[in-house]
């Protein structure tokens, strides 16, 4: 169960950007506007990426609950 992770590689391909780098920036506490300015990614795209990541985490948590 602990090895379950979101597929950052497929999200990176989907959005044509390094999603791992975005996640690290969010964990450091950078805002979306700071990330957009430094990476050149549109803030709306950042919002979609964040939403996809949140949905993936929800699916993983629900899968863990349903298995137990």
Buried (B, 14 or more C-beta within 10 A) or exposed (E): EEEEEBEBEEBBEEBEBBBEBBBEBBEEEBEBEEBBEEBEBEEEBBEEBBEBBEEBEEEBEEEEEEEE
